[in-house]
């Protein structure tokens, strides 16, 4: 779950129509209308053209508000459309923690029911948002033989980092996170933005060092997910990785995207193409000279 909050203003982008096919969870669903807004160019863009661009990327981030049903419906529709355009596709999910990848794999191979998957991945304890939000994407992946990657850090590890810092983690606790040498506590723009949010949450009052531990926990969260995404790209370089994740982890590129890019620099001859979408989010108040994401995507 995301530690971050966004300050957003209302200004809906222009609508455009995009139709897909049938209502089955393993097939494209009907989306009556969607619209896309290019934040770099500050203008609406044809959603069909945006989907074509997404299909040519290496990583596509579908930034959600966790408890907003419309975001999950949009994620399913986009995943379905991208699979039609680029069948070699993997889905990365913040909603599952790394120790439970084998459980997720057993479900995808038909060895577990959805109830067993929830139980054995400790879904309700470790994520807790409605299963119905994410089940359609999992069913689609299972029906089409698509890999799903468990991205998230174990809850115990992020909590201990938030309390005691990265250096307090034991060797056992480090099993499911990247090596300490690859965890970069930055960039400064990210630190500054989180510090402002942290100060607002605590009304300017906090113990010495508490923000630093908070920041380390957030960065660890991002680095762990980035490590899994990069590993997937390295193992399957022709695969499009579509990431379902909270918006706070991708805005301005400072959370996950910059860390995936850093990991992939030494392994690719071509630049890595990553595209971020914020789902059903109104026009943001500009907080820097960089766009908050590449696109706003609205579904109706």
GIURGI-V126050 format. One record per residue. N is the residue number from 1. PHI is phi in degrees with one decimal (999 if undefined). OMEGA is omega in degrees with one decimal (* if undefined). D_CENTER is the distance of its C-alpha to the mean C-alpha in Angstrom with 1 decimal. Layout:
N;PHI;OMEGA;D_CENTER / N;PHI;OMEGA;D_CENTER
//
This chain:
1;999;-168.3;10.6 / 2;-90.5;178.5;10.2 / 3;-82.9;-168.5;13.4 / 4;-98.8;171.5;13.2 / 5;-128.2;-177.7;14.9 / 6;-116.5;171.4;15.5 / 7;-100.5;-172.5;18.9 / 8;-128.2;174.1;19.1 / 9;-108.5;-175.9;22.3 / 10;-95.7;172.9;23.3 / 11;-168.8;-171.2;24.0 / 12;-72.2;177.4;22.8 / 13;-73.0;-178.6;22.6 / 14;-63.5;-176.7;25.1 / 15;-85.3;173.5;24.6 / 16;-142.4;-174.0;25.0 / 17;-95.1;173.2;25.5 / 18;-137.7;179.1;23.5 / 19;-111.8;171.8;24.8 / 20;-124.6;-168.6;23.7 / 21;-100.8;-159.6;25.7 / 22;-83.3;-172.2;26.2 / 23;-86.6;179.8;24.9 / 24;-65.4;-177.0;24.5 / 25;-64.8;-179.9;21.1 / 26;-92.1;-179.9;21.5 / 27;-127.5;178.1;22.5 / 28;-57.4;177.2;21.3 / 29;-95.5;-179.4;21.6 / 30;-86.1;172.0;23.5 / 31;-117.2;-171.4;21.8 / 32;-64.5;-179.7;24.8 / 33;-158.5;172.9;23.5 / 34;-135.7;174.6;20.5 / 35;-139.8;178.9;20.5 / 36;-130.1;179.7;18.6 / 37;-129.7;-179.9;19.3 / 38;-82.2;-174.7;19.2 / 39;-75.3;177.7;18.7 / 40;-69.9;-180.0;20.3 / 41;-87.6;-179.3;23.3 / 42;57.0;178.6;23.2 / 43;-155.5;176.1;24.2 / 44;-63.9;178.1;23.3 / 45;-140.3;179.7;22.5 / 46;-59.2;-178.8;23.3 / 47;-57.1;178.5;20.3 / 48;-63.4;177.4;21.9 / 49;-67.2;178.1;22.1 / 50;-63.9;178.2;18.4 / 51;-59.7;177.0;17.5 / 52;-62.0;177.4;20.0 / 53;-66.8;179.5;18.3 / 54;-60.9;-178.4;14.9 / 55;-66.8;179.7;16.8 / 56;-97.8;-178.5;18.3 / 57;-84.9;172.0;15.2 / 58;-92.8;179.4;14.0 / 59;-136.4;174.7;10.2 / 60;-121.7;179.7;8.7 / 61;-105.2;177.8;5.5 / 62;-106.7;-172.4;6.1 / 63;-78.0;-174.0;5.7 / 64;-111.2;157.3;7.7 / 65;-95.7;-163.6;10.5 / 66;-58.8;-174.7;10.7 / 67;-101.6;-178.6;14.4 / 68;-105.0;-175.8;14.7 / 69;-56.7;-177.3;15.9 / 70;-58.6;179.5;15.9 / 71;-66.3;-178.6;12.2 / 72;-72.3;174.7;12.1 / 73;-65.8;177.5;15.2 / 74;-65.6;178.2;13.7 / 75;-58.3;179.3;10.8 / 76;-60.4;-178.7;13.7 / 77;-62.1;-179.7;16.0 / 78;-69.0;177.6;13.8 / 79;-58.4;180.0;13.2 / 80;-62.6;-179.8;16.9 / 81;-64.7;-179.9;18.0 / 82;-67.9;177.8;16.2 / 83;-64.0;176.6;17.7 / 84;-66.1;-178.5;21.1 / 85;-82.0;-176.2;20.8 / 86;-147.0;-172.3;19.4 / 87;-59.6;179.9;20.0 / 88;-81.8;-168.9;18.9 / 89;-139.8;173.7;15.2 / 90;-125.3;-178.6;12.8 / 91;-115.3;174.6;9.8 / 92;-97.1;-175.6;7.3 / 93;-128.1;173.2;6.6 / 94;-61.7;-169.5;6.0 / 95;-71.8;178.8;9.1 / 96;-119.2;-177.6;11.4 / 97;-94.0;-169.1;12.9 / 98;-54.3;-179.2;14.3 / 99;-63.4;-173.8;17.9 / 100;-107.0;177.8;17.5 / 101;-60.1;-178.6;16.5 / 102;-64.1;177.2;20.2 / 103;-65.5;177.9;20.2 / 104;-60.0;178.9;17.3 / 105;-62.4;179.3;19.3 / 106;-63.8;175.8;22.5 / 107;-61.3;-177.2;21.1 / 108;-63.8;179.1;20.1 / 109;-87.3;177.1;23.6 / 110;90.2;-176.7;25.3 / 111;-89.0;179.8;26.4 / 112;-136.1;170.5;24.8 / 113;-77.9;175.5;24.8 / 114;-62.6;178.8;21.8 / 115;-62.7;179.3;23.8 / 116;-68.0;177.1;24.2 / 117;-61.2;178.6;20.5 / 118;-60.6;-177.5;19.8 / 119;-67.2;-173.2;22.8 / 120;-77.0;174.4;22.3 / 121;-92.5;-177.0;18.6 / 122;53.5;-173.9;19.7 / 123;-57.0;-175.9;17.0 / 124;-64.5;-179.7;18.9 / 125;-74.4;-170.4;19.6 / 126;-96.3;176.3;16.3 / 127;-127.7;166.9;13.9 / 128;93.2;174.7;16.5 / 129;-70.9;-173.8;15.2 / 130;-50.6;177.2;17.1 / 131;-58.9;-178.2;17.0 / 132;-64.4;176.4;17.9 / 133;-66.2;-169.9;14.6 / 134;-108.9;-177.3;13.0 / 135;-56.9;-179.2;16.3 / 136;-60.6;177.5;16.8 / 137;-67.3;178.6;13.9 / 138;-64.4;178.1;15.2 / 139;-63.4;178.2;18.7 / 140;-63.8;178.5;18.0 / 141;-60.9;-179.8;16.6 / 142;-62.5;-177.5;19.7 / 143;-65.3;-175.7;22.1 / 144;-109.7;176.6;21.1 / 145;65.6;-178.3;20.8 / 146;-94.3;175.7;17.2 / 147;-70.6;173.7;15.6 / 148;-122.0;-174.1;12.7 / 149;-107.3;175.0;11.3 / 150;-76.6;-170.1;11.0 / 151;-97.5;-159.4;8.8 / 152;-82.8;174.0;9.8 / 153;-73.1;174.4;13.0 / 154;-57.1;-177.5;16.0 / 155;-53.8;-177.3;16.7 / 156;-60.2;-176.0;20.2 / 157;-74.5;178.6;19.2 / 158;-65.9;179.4;17.0 / 159;-66.1;179.8;19.8 / 160;-67.2;177.2;22.5 / 161;-61.6;179.6;21.0 / 162;-63.6;179.5;20.9 / 163;-82.3;-166.5;24.5 / 164;-125.7;178.5;26.0 / 165;93.6;-177.9;23.9 / 166;-59.7;-174.5;22.6 / 167;-68.6;-179.6;26.2 / 168;-82.0;-174.6;27.0 / 169;-72.3;178.5;24.8 / 170;-83.0;177.6;27.1 / 171;-59.4;178.7;26.9 / 172;-63.6;-179.7;26.0 / 173;-69.4;-179.4;23.0 / 174;-84.8;-175.8;21.9 / 175;-60.3;-172.9;21.7 / 176;-111.0;174.7;18.0 / 177;-130.7;178.3;16.9 / 178;-67.1;174.9;17.6 / 179;-57.5;-177.5;21.2 / 180;-55.6;-177.8;22.1 / 181;-66.0;-179.1;23.3 / 182;-101.1;179.4;19.9 / 183;-94.3;-176.0;18.3 / 184;-105.3;-177.1;18.9 / 185;-84.9;-178.5;19.4 / 186;-170.0;-3.8;18.7 / 187;-74.9;-177.2;18.8 / 188;-60.7;179.9;21.3 / 189;-61.9;179.2;19.7 / 190;-69.7;178.8;16.7 / 191;-58.0;-177.5;19.4 / 192;-63.4;-179.0;21.4 / 193;-66.7;178.6;18.9 / 194;-67.4;179.5;17.9 / 195;-64.8;177.6;21.7 / 196;-64.9;178.1;22.5 / 197;-63.3;-178.5;20.1 / 198;-62.0;179.7;21.5 / 199;-64.6;178.7;25.0 / 200;-66.7;-180.0;24.5 / 201;-62.3;-174.7;23.4 / 202;-99.5;178.0;26.4 / 203;53.3;176.8;28.7 / 204;77.7;-177.0;29.4 / 205;-114.1;174.8;30.7 / 206;-159.5;179.2;29.2 / 207;-71.0;178.6;30.8 / 208;-57.5;177.5;31.0 / 209;87.4;-176.2;28.2 / 210;-68.7;176.8;25.9 / 211;-65.1;-178.4;23.6 / 212;-59.9;177.9;23.4 / 213;-67.6;174.9;22.4 / 214;-57.7;-179.4;19.8 / 215;-65.9;177.7;18.4 / 216;-60.3;179.7;18.7 / 217;-65.1;179.6;16.7 / 218;-65.7;178.9;13.8 / 219;-63.7;178.0;14.1 / 220;-58.6;176.9;14.5 / 221;-55.1;-179.0;11.2 / 222;-64.9;-177.1;9.5 / 223;-65.0;179.8;12.2 / 224;-64.8;179.2;11.8 / 225;-66.2;177.9;8.3 / 226;-62.5;179.5;9.6 / 227;-61.2;179.9;12.8 / 228;-68.8;178.3;11.6 / 229;-64.7;179.6;10.0 / 230;-62.8;178.6;13.3 / 231;-61.1;178.2;15.4 / 232;-63.4;179.1;14.3 / 233;-64.9;-179.7;15.2 / 234;-68.4;178.5;18.4 / 235;-75.0;-175.6;19.5 / 236;-132.0;-171.3;18.8 / 237;-63.8;179.6;19.2 / 238;-92.5;-175.0;19.8 / 239;-89.5;169.2;16.6 / 240;-86.4;178.5;13.9 / 241;-100.1;177.9;10.5 / 242;-104.6;-171.5;8.2 / 243;-108.7;173.5;4.5 / 244;-98.3;-168.7;4.0 / 245;-158.5;175.3;2.4 / 246;-63.8;-175.3;5.5 / 247;-58.4;-176.8;7.1 / 248;-61.4;-178.9;8.9 / 249;-83.0;-174.9;6.7 / 250;-127.1;-175.6;7.0 / 251;-62.2;-177.2;10.4 / 252;61.2;179.5;13.3 / 253;75.3;-170.8;11.4 / 254;-80.1;-177.5;12.6 / 255;-85.1;-177.5;9.8 / 256;-83.3;-170.4;7.9 / 257;-55.3;-177.9;9.5 / 258;-63.8;-177.6;13.0 / 259;-80.0;171.8;12.9 / 260;-65.0;179.4;12.0 / 261;-57.7;179.6;14.8 / 262;-62.8;-178.8;17.1 / 263;-69.8;-175.0;16.9 / 264;-91.9;-174.9;17.6 / 265;-55.6;-173.1;20.4 / 266;-82.9;-173.3;23.1 / 267;-111.1;-175.4;22.3 / 268;-130.0;174.2;22.3 / 269;-88.2;179.1;25.1 / 270;-102.3;177.4;23.1 / 271;-60.6;177.8;20.5 / 272;-76.6;-179.6;16.9 / 273;-106.1;178.4;15.5 / 274;-118.5;-179.7;12.0 / 275;-129.3;-179.1;11.3 / 276;-111.4;175.2;9.1 / 277;-122.0;168.5;9.8 / 278;-102.6;-172.1;10.2 / 279;-92.1;172.4;11.5 / 280;53.3;-178.7;15.0 / 281;-112.0;-179.8;15.2 / 282;-73.3;-176.3;18.6 / 283;-56.9;-176.7;19.7 / 284;-77.0;169.4;18.7 / 285;-70.7;-177.7;21.5 / 286;-68.3;-179.7;21.5 / 287;-113.5;178.8;21.2 / 288;-160.6;178.0;21.7 / 289;-82.2;177.6;22.9 / 290;-104.4;174.0;19.4 / 291;-67.5;-179.1;17.5 / 292;-67.0;176.9;14.6 / 293;-159.1;177.0;12.6 / 294;-81.3;-176.7;14.1 / 295;-140.6;160.6;14.4 / 296;-99.3;-178.1;14.8 / 297;-128.0;-180.0;14.8 / 298;-113.6;174.6;17.1 / 299;-117.8;-178.3;18.3 / 300;-129.8;*;21.7
//
